[in-house]
């Protein structure tokens, strides 16, 4: 029994320490898209309630959805092309951090910038 528990513990340690940049970027892309969508819907719905029937917020929704999905897929494809050995290479950590920061800046910043940009354009007309 003790031997089985030790083997199970070693197996968990080995799998927990295994590095895979492909899986990590996929997780960040998925959560980034969720946050992006939630923020965008929140800000767009706020603008829809405050405007008098303008179609501009709906146009913003279409533009944002059409733009973000291919961009996120591009992030993911760059890391998916790594071999198993490259995906476990700790030397890729700086590049990974840089891309994750860029991804999160886009996921949080784009809904804000575009919503307020479309609001500014709408106020001109």
HELIX and SHEET records of a PDB file:
HELIX    1   1 UNK A    2  UNK A   17  1                                  16    
HELIX    2   2 UNK A   21  UNK A   50  1                                  30    
HELIX    3   3 UNK A   56  UNK A   80  1                                  25    
HELIX    4   4 UNK A   84  UNK A   87  1                                   4    
HELIX    5   5 UNK A   90  UNK A   92  5                                   3    
HELIX    6   6 UNK A   93  UNK A  124  1                                  32    
END                                                                             
